[in-house]
């Protein structure tokens, strides 16, 4: 895997984390996810620390997971 990413502007780890964050964001935006806590969504996609998830989510999307969950149109 690392060989594949040698010419890319990212690492395998960052690419995987990006995909996991996208899945979390999708779940938080989805109306059916309203019954799930943010921590449950994060854990579903492999984030075991709520604090870490919140930091990397905010860094990726410029807003907290709470804001996305409360205001999916933003």
N, C-alpha and C positions, 0 to 999 in steps of 0.2 A: 504494500500500500504506500509506503513512504516513497518508493521509487516513482510511483504514478504522480505524486504530488510535488516532485522535485522542481518542475518547471512552473508550478502554480504560485499564486500569491497568497497561499494559505498552507496550513499543515493539516495532516489527517485529523488530528485532535480538534482543531478549530472547525474544520468542515463538519465533523460529526456533531460537535456542540451546536453549530449553526442549524443543522437539520433538526436537532432535538428542540432548540428554541423555537423554530418555526412551527413544529408540531404543538408545542405548548401554547403559542400565540393563537394558532388555529382553534385549539380546544377552548381557550379562554374567550374567544370571539363567538364561538358556537353557542347558540341558545341552550342546547341540551346540557352543556357543561355548567350551566348556572347552578345545578344541584351539587356540583363538586367544589370542594375548596381549592384554593390556589395551590396549596401544598399537595393536595391529592393529584392535581394535574401535573405539577412538577415531578412528583415521585413516579407517576405513570411513565414519564419520559426519561427517567434515570437520574434526576437531580435529587440527591439525598439531603442536601442542606438548603433550607428555605432562604437563609441569608445569602448564600452563594447564588442561588437561582435568581433572587431579586436583583442582585448586583449585575449579573451577566445579562439578564433580561433588559434592565434599564440601559445598560451600555449598548445593547444591540438595537433597541427600539426607541430610546429617548424618553421612555415613560415607564412607570412601574407596572408590574403585572396586575396590581389592584385596579389601577386606572383603566387598563384595557378590559378587565372583567366587568367593571362597573359601567363603562362607557364604550361599548364595542364600536361605535361609529367614529371615534377619534383616532 
